Amino acid sequence: MGIWKEIKHEINKLNENKEVDILIIGGGLTGLLTAYNLKNKNICIVEKNQIGLGVTKNTTAKITYLQERIYTKISSLRGYEDAKLYLKSQLESIDNIKNIIEKEKIDCDFTKTPSYIFANTKKEIKNLKKEAEFLIENEIDIKETTLPIETKNYLTYKVENTYTFNPLKFIHGIYKILMKNNIKVYEETPIFDIKKENNHYLITTNNYKIKAKTIILATHYPYFIYPLLIPIKSYLEKSYIIVSKVKEYKNFSCISTGKPIFSCRYYKEGNNIYQISLGSSHNTAFKQNDEKCFNEVQKLFKLNNKDIVMKYSNMDIITPDYIPFIGEIKENMLIGCGYNTWGMTNSVLASSLLRDIINNKPNKYKNLTNPKRFNLSNLIKLPYYITSGIYSYTTSKLIKNKSWYKHVITKRKNGDSIGIYIDDLGTIHEVKNKCPHLGCNLVFNEIEKTWDCPCHSSRFDIDGNCLKGPSNKDIKL
C-alpha cells in the first residue's frame, strides 16, 4: 500500500446481469473521471479490486506539466507542433482538475506547489536548457533558480502554476458524485472475457454478464494483446518510492532530467510530515532485484532507516513517442493508457477526450493520442521493445531461483513451477510461479512481499491472490 490511505466505503459487487450503453472497465482516475464527464449516459463501472487501489495508490500525485525533458523528446520524434499541442493538453488538464475540485468542493489536500526541474549531471545541462527554451517560446513563466533540497545539481528551473493532492481523497470525492447521479460502480468484479455480438459487446464477469454498446478500457494494461499490440508498442518502467518522516514541510516538487532519476515531494497528514522520494526507474525486463533498487533510492536521497515508514514500487507504460494511447482501438471500444509516468494530468486528458469521442464532438487532441498510430518513433524503437519482451520472458523461464532470494525458492511440483515464500513466522506460502496472462514466470519482490510479472506487470500476493492486472486470475495452488 502506498502513502495514500485506503478510504473505507461500502463495496458493491455485480450481483445481476446488466445492460448498459457504456461500460467502463477500471476504477482508477481515468475510469471515474470519464464516468463523471459522461454522467448523463446509461453507464456503469467495473473494477477488479477496489477503486483507486491499483496504480493510483502508488503515485506521487504531482499535477504538473514540468515532465523531465518530455517536450524536446516529443519535438524530436513527432515535430515541434505536436510537442506544443501536448503541452497545451497538460495545461488544460491542470485547469480541468482544478475546476472540478473547486466546483464540487472536493477535500483532497489540493495545494498549489511549485515544480523544479534540474540537471543532475553536466551532460544534462544542454538538454535542460533546450527544454526551458521550448517552454519560454510557448509563454511558460520558467525561471532559473536554485534547488531547495541538498543533492547534486548543475542547473535548475522553476515554475509556479502546478499542484499536488491526495489522489484517493479525490477519487472518493468523484465516487460520491457518481453515486448521487445513480452511476453504479461495481468493485471486486473482474472481467474474464469480452466478445463482440452483432451491435454490442458481451462481457463476462465472475457470475454475471454485461451487455454494452460501447466499452472504455481504463485499466493500466489491457489483458488482451490484439488489437492494440501494447507489448510491441511500449515498454514497462518500474519506479521505487520511499516515504520517510521529516521535521520540516517544504511545499515544492522536483525531478531530475538525467539518470538516476531523482524525484520528490512532501505531504502533511495531521502532525506528520513526509518526504516522498522516487528513483531507480528502469525497464522491468532488464533489472529485477527490487531490494537493490530500493537501496539505491535510499542512498541517493541519504535516507536514514529510522525515518523510513514505507517502501513501495509502481509501474508505468512508456510509449515510443512519450504521448499516451487515448482513443478508439476498434468499433465502439476505446482506451486510455500509456501515460509515461504522468498519470495525474493524462488521466484528465483521457476522460475529456473519451467523452468527446463518444459524443461525436471534435477534440484537438484526438489525432495526437490516437492509439492506432504508427510513426517513425514506433519503427525506430520496435527492435528494443521486441528484445525487451523476449529477454524478460526468456530470463523468467531460465533463471527462476534468483541469486538475491533470501526467503524464496522455486521448484517443480506435479508438473508445475511452484514458488515458495517462507515468512518471518516460518509459515510456508506456496503459489504457482507462472503468470496466467501470457505465461511468464514470476519474480518475488522481497520488500513488498509480492510475486511480480517482469513481462506485463501483473502482481500477486504471497497467497496467490491477483492484486493487479493484466492478469485476471489468481495463482493459487
C-alpha positions in Angstrom: 0.0 0.0 0.0 1.3 3.5 -0.9 1.3 6.7 1.2 -2.4 7.4 0.4 -4.5 5.6 2.9 -7.4 3.5 1.7 -10.8 5.2 2.3 -13.4 2.8 3.7 -16.7 2.6 1.9 -19.4 0.1 1.1 -18.3 -2.3 -1.6 -20.9 -3.1 -4.2 -20.2 -6.2 -6.3 -22.1 -7.0 -9.5 -25.0 -9.3 -8.5 -27.1 -9.5 -11.7 -26.9 -9.4 -15.4 -26.8 -5.9 -16.8 -27.4 -4.0 -20.0 -25.8 -0.5 -20.4 -24.9 1.8 -23.2 -21.3 2.3 -21.9 -19.3 0.0 -19.7 -16.0 1.4 -18.2 -13.5 -1.2 -17.1 -11.2 0.2 -14.4 -11.9 2.2 -11.3 -8.9 4.5 -11.2 -8.6 8.2 -12.1 -9.3 7.6 -15.8 -12.4 5.4 -15.3 -14.1 7.5 -12.6 -13.3 10.9 -14.3 -14.6 9.5 -17.7 -17.9 8.5 -15.9 -18.0 11.9 -14.3 -17.8 13.5 -17.7 -20.5 11.2 -19.1 -22.8 11.2 -16.1 -25.9 11.8 -18.2 -25.4 8.5 -20.0 -26.6 4.9 -19.2 -23.3 3.8 -17.8 -21.6 1.7 -15.2 -18.0 0.9 -14.0 -16.5 -2.4 -13.0 -13.2 -2.7 -11.1 -11.3 -5.9 -10.4 -10.3 -4.8 -6.9 -11.4 -1.6 -5.3 -11.4 2.0 -6.7 -8.1 3.7 -6.6 -6.1 0.8 -5.3 -4.3 0.0 -8.5 -1.6 2.3 -9.9 -3.3 5.4 -8.4 -2.5 4.5 -4.8 1.2 4.3 -5.6 1.6 7.6 -7.4 3.5 10.6 -6.0 0.5 12.6 -7.2 2.1 15.6 -8.8 -0.2 17.6 -11.1 2.4 19.3 -13.3 3.4 20.0 -16.9 7.1 20.1 -16.0 7.8 16.5 -17.0 11.5 15.8 -17.3 12.5 16.6 -20.9 9.3 15.4 -22.5 8.7 18.4 -24.8 12.1 18.3 -26.6 11.8 14.5 -26.8 8.4 14.7 -28.4 9.6 17.5 -30.7 12.5 15.4 -32.0 10.2 12.4 -32.6 6.9 14.0 -33.7 7.8 17.6 -34.5 7.5 20.9 -32.8 3.8 21.4 -33.3 2.9 18.0 -31.6 5.1 18.9 -28.7 3.3 22.2 -28.4 -0.1 20.5 -28.6 0.9 18.1 -25.9 2.0 21.0 -23.6 -1.5 22.6 -24.2 -3.1 19.3 -23.3 -1.3 19.2 -20.0 -2.0 22.9 -19.1 -5.7 22.3 -20.0 -5.8 19.2 -17.9 -4.4 21.0 -14.9 -7.1 23.7 -15.3 -9.8 21.0 -15.6 -8.9 19.1 -12.5 -8.6 22.4 -10.6 -12.1 23.4 -11.8 -13.6 20.1 -10.8 -12.1 20.2 -7.3 -13.4 23.8 -6.8 -16.8 23.2 -8.4 -17.5 20.0 -6.5 -15.8 21.2 -3.3 -13.7 18.0 -3.0 -11.5 17.9 0.1 -8.3 16.3 -1.3 -5.4 18.4 0.0 -5.2 20.2 -3.3 -2.2 22.6 -3.0 -0.5 25.0 -5.3 3.0 23.6 -5.4 6.0 25.0 -7.3 7.8 22.5 -9.5 11.5 22.3 -10.0 13.5 20.6 -12.8 17.2 20.2 -12.6 20.2 18.7 -14.4 21.9 16.2 -12.1 24.8 15.6 -14.5 27.0 18.0 -16.5 25.8 16.3 -19.7 22.2 17.2 -19.0 22.8 21.0 -18.8 22.5 21.5 -22.6 19.4 19.3 -22.8 17.7 21.1 -19.9 18.4 24.5 -21.5 16.7 23.3 -24.6 13.6 22.2 -22.6 13.5 25.6 -20.9 13.8 27.4 -24.2 10.8 25.4 -25.6 8.7 26.4 -22.6 9.7 30.0 -22.8 8.8 30.0 -26.5 5.4 28.8 -25.5 4.8 31.5 -22.9 5.6 29.5 -19.8 7.0 31.6 -17.0 10.0 29.4 -16.1 12.9 30.8 -14.2 16.5 29.7 -13.4 16.9 29.2 -9.7 18.5 27.0 -7.0 17.1 23.7 -5.8 15.6 23.8 -2.3 17.0 20.4 -1.4 20.5 19.2 -0.9 21.6 17.0 -3.9 23.9 17.2 -6.8 22.6 19.6 -9.4 24.2 21.8 -12.1 21.2 23.8 -13.4 17.7 24.3 -12.0 14.5 25.8 -13.3 11.2 26.5 -11.5 7.6 27.1 -12.5 4.8 28.2 -10.1 1.4 27.1 -11.5 1.5 23.4 -10.6 -0.1 21.4 -7.9 -0.1 18.3 -5.6 -3.0 16.5 -4.0 -4.2 13.3 -2.3 -5.4 11.1 -5.3 -7.5 8.7 -3.2 -9.4 11.5 -1.5 -10.0 13.0 -4.9 -11.2 9.6 -6.3 -13.6 9.2 -3.4 -15.0 12.7 -4.0 -15.7 11.8 -7.6 -17.1 8.4 -6.5 -19.7 10.1 -4.2 -20.8 12.3 -7.1 -21.3 9.3 -9.3 -23.4 7.6 -6.6 -25.6 10.7 -6.4 -26.1 10.5 -10.2 -27.0 6.8 -9.9 -23.9 5.6 -11.8 -23.2 2.2 -10.5 -19.6 1.3 -9.6 -19.1 -2.5 -9.1 -15.9 -3.4 -7.2 -14.3 -6.8 -6.8 -15.8 -7.6 -10.2 -13.1 -8.9 -12.6 -13.7 -9.2 -16.3 -12.8 -12.6 -17.9 -14.0 -12.2 -21.4 -15.2 -9.7 -24.0 -17.0 -10.8 -27.1 -18.5 -8.8 -29.9 -22.0 -9.9 -30.8 -23.8 -8.0 -33.6 -24.0 -4.4 -32.5 -23.0 -4.8 -28.8 -20.3 -6.4 -26.6 -21.0 -9.2 -24.2 -18.7 -9.1 -21.1 -18.3 -12.0 -18.7 -17.6 -11.4 -15.0 -17.4 -14.0 -12.2 -21.0 -15.0 -12.3 -22.8 -12.5 -14.5 -22.8 -10.9 -17.9 -22.9 -7.3 -19.0 -24.3 -6.3 -22.4 -22.8 -2.9 -23.6 -22.9 -0.9 -26.8 -19.5 0.7 -26.0 -16.6 -0.3 -23.8 -14.0 2.0 -22.4 -10.8 0.3 -21.2 -9.5 2.4 -18.3 -7.1 -0.2 -16.9 -3.4 0.2 -16.5 -2.6 -2.6 -19.0 -5.3 -4.4 -21.1 -5.4 -8.1 -20.5 -5.6 -8.9 -24.3 -2.9 -8.3 -26.9 -4.8 -7.7 -30.1 -5.8 -5.1 -31.4 -3.6 -2.6 -29.6 -0.4 -4.7 -29.5 0.9 -2.9 -26.5 3.9 -5.3 -25.9 5.5 -4.3 -29.2 4.4 -0.6 -28.9 5.8 0.2 -25.5 7.8 -1.0 -22.5 7.2 -1.1 -18.8 9.1 1.1 -16.4 9.3 0.4 -12.7 10.0 3.1 -10.1 10.8 2.8 -6.4 9.3 5.1 -3.8 10.4 5.5 -0.2 8.3 7.5 2.3 10.2 9.0 5.2 9.3 11.2 8.1 10.8 14.6 8.2 10.6 17.6 10.6 10.1 20.4 8.1 7.3 20.7 5.5 8.6 22.0 2.1 6.0 23.0 -0.4 7.6 22.0 -3.7 8.1 19.1 -6.0 11.2 18.3 -8.1 12.5 15.9 -10.7 15.9 15.5 -12.5 16.4 15.2 -16.2 19.1 12.6 -16.1 19.8 9.2 -14.6 19.5 8.3 -11.9 16.0 9.8 -11.7 15.6 11.9 -8.6 12.0 12.9 -7.8 10.4 14.1 -4.6 7.6 16.0 -2.9 6.3 16.5 0.6 3.0 15.6 2.2 1.4 16.6 5.5 -1.0 14.4 7.3 -2.1 15.6 10.8 1.0 16.3 12.7 3.2 14.1 10.5 5.3 15.4 7.6 6.5 13.0 4.9 9.1 13.2 2.1 8.0 11.0 -0.8 11.2 10.1 -2.7 11.3 8.3 -6.1 14.2 6.9 -8.0 15.9 3.9 -9.7 13.4 3.9 -12.6 14.2 1.2 -15.2 12.8 -1.1 -17.8 11.3 -4.2 -16.0 12.9 -6.6 -18.5 16.5 -5.8 -17.5 16.5 -5.2 -13.8 14.6 -7.3 -11.3 16.3 -7.1 -7.9 13.8 -4.9 -6.1 15.7 -4.8 -2.8 18.8 -3.5 -4.6 16.7 -0.8 -6.3 15.2 0.4 -3.0 18.7 0.6 -1.5 19.8 2.7 -4.5 16.9 5.2 -3.7 17.8 5.3 0.0 21.4 6.0 -0.8 20.6 8.6 -3.5 18.3 10.6 -1.0 20.5 9.9 2.0 17.6 8.5 4.0 18.1 7.1 7.5 16.4 3.7 8.3 14.9 5.1 11.4 12.9 7.8 9.4 11.6 5.4 6.7 7.9 4.5 7.2 7.2 2.6 3.9 8.6 1.4 0.6 6.6 0.6 -2.5 7.0 0.4 -6.3 5.0 1.5 -9.2 4.7 0.6 -12.9 4.2 2.8 -15.9 3.7 2.2 -19.6 6.3 4.1 -21.7 5.2 4.8 -25.3 7.7 5.3 -28.2 6.8 9.0 -28.7 6.0 9.8 -25.0 2.4 10.6 -25.8 -0.4 8.5 -24.3 -2.7 6.0 -26.0 -6.1 7.5 -25.9 -8.9 6.9 -28.3 -10.8 4.2 -30.3 -9.0 0.9 -30.9 -11.9 -0.8 -32.7 -15.5 -0.1 -33.3 -17.1 1.1 -30.0 -14.1 0.1 -28.0 -11.9 2.9 -26.5 -8.9 3.0 -24.3 -6.9 5.3 -22.1 -3.4 4.2 -21.0 0.3 4.6 -21.6 0.7 7.8 -19.5 4.6 7.7 -19.4 4.6 8.3 -15.6 2.4 11.4 -15.8 -1.0 9.8 -15.0 -2.4 12.7 -13.0 -2.7 15.0 -16.0 -3.1 12.4 -18.7 -6.0 10.7 -16.9 -7.8 14.0 -17.0 -6.9 14.4 -20.7 -8.2 10.9 -21.4 -11.5 11.5 -19.6 -12.3 14.6 -21.6 -11.1 13.2 -24.9 -13.0 9.9 -24.5 -16.2 11.9 -23.6 -15.9 13.9 -26.9 -15.3 10.8 -29.0 -18.4 9.1 -27.6 -20.4 12.3 -28.1 -19.1 12.7 -31.6 -17.6 16.1 -30.8 -14.4 17.4 -32.2 -11.3 17.4 -30.0 -7.9 18.9 -31.0 -6.0 16.1 -29.2 -7.7 13.2 -31.0 -5.0 12.6 -33.6 -2.2 13.4 -31.2 -3.1 10.5 -28.9 -4.6 8.1 -31.5 -3.7 4.6 -30.0 -3.5 3.1 -33.5 -0.8 5.5 -34.7 2.4 4.0 -36.1 5.1 6.5 -36.9 8.9 6.7 -37.2 9.4 6.5 -33.4 7.5 3.2 -33.4 9.7 1.8 -36.2 12.9 3.0 -34.5 12.1 1.5 -31.1 10.4 -1.6 -32.3 13.6 -3.8 -32.1 14.1 -2.5 -28.5 10.5 -3.4 -27.5 10.7 -6.9 -29.1 14.1 -7.5 -27.4 12.7 -6.4 -24.1 9.8 -8.8 -24.4 11.9 -11.7 -25.4 14.5 -11.0 -22.7 12.0 -10.7 -19.9 10.2 -13.9 -20.9 13.3 -15.9 -21.5 15.1 -15.0 -18.3 11.9 -15.6 -16.3 12.0 -19.2 -17.6 15.7 -19.9 -17.4 16.5 -18.3 -14.0 13.7 -19.0 -11.6 15.7 -19.0 -8.4 17.3 -15.6 -8.3 20.7 -15.1 -6.7 19.3 -12.4 -4.3 16.4 -14.5 -2.9 16.5 -14.9 0.9 13.2 -16.3 1.8 12.1 -17.8 -1.5 12.7 -21.0 -3.5 11.1 -22.3 -6.7 10.7 -26.0 -7.6 8.7 -28.3 -9.8 5.7 -30.0 -8.3 3.2 -32.2 -10.1 4.5 -30.8 -13.4 4.1 -27.1 -12.3 6.6 -24.5 -11.4 5.9 -23.6 -7.8 7.1 -20.5 -5.9 7.5 -20.9 -2.1 7.8 -18.0 0.3 8.6 -18.6 4.0 7.6 -15.7 6.2 9.1 -14.5 9.4 7.0 -16.8 11.5 8.1 -19.8 9.4 4.8 -20.2 7.6 5.1 -21.6 4.1 3.2 -19.9 1.3 3.1 -21.8 -2.0 1.8 -20.5 -5.3 2.0 -21.3 -9.0 5.1 -19.5 -10.3 3.5 -18.7 -13.7 1.5 -15.6 -14.7 -1.9 -16.6 -16.0 -1.7 -13.7 -18.5 0.9 -14.9 -21.0 2.8 -17.5 -19.1 5.9 -15.6 -17.9 7.4 -16.9 -14.7 7.2 -14.5 -11.7 9.8 -12.7 -9.7 9.4 -12.4 -6.0 9.7 -8.8 -4.5 11.4 -9.3 -1.2 10.5 -5.8 0.1 6.8 -5.6 -0.8 6.3 -9.4 -0.5 4.6 -9.8 -3.8 5.0 -12.0 -6.9 5.6 -9.7 -9.9 5.4 -10.4 -13.6 8.5 -9.0 -15.3 6.8 -9.1 -18.7 3.5 -7.2 -18.3 3.4 -6.1 -14.6 0.7 -8.4 -13.1 1.1 -8.7 -9.4 0.1 -11.3 -6.8 0.3 -11.6 -3.0 2.1 -14.3 -1.1 -1.0 -16.5 -1.2 -1.6 -16.1 -4.9 -4.4 -13.5 -5.0 -4.2 -11.3 -8.0 -3.6 -7.7 -6.9 -3.1 -6.1 -10.3 -3.6 -7.0 -14.0 -3.4 -7.5 -16.8 -3.9 -11.0 -15.4 -7.5 -11.5 -14.2 -6.8 -14.8 -12.5 -5.1 -15.9 -9.2 -2.0 -18.2 -8.9 -3.3 -20.2 -6.0 -2.4 -23.9 -6.0 
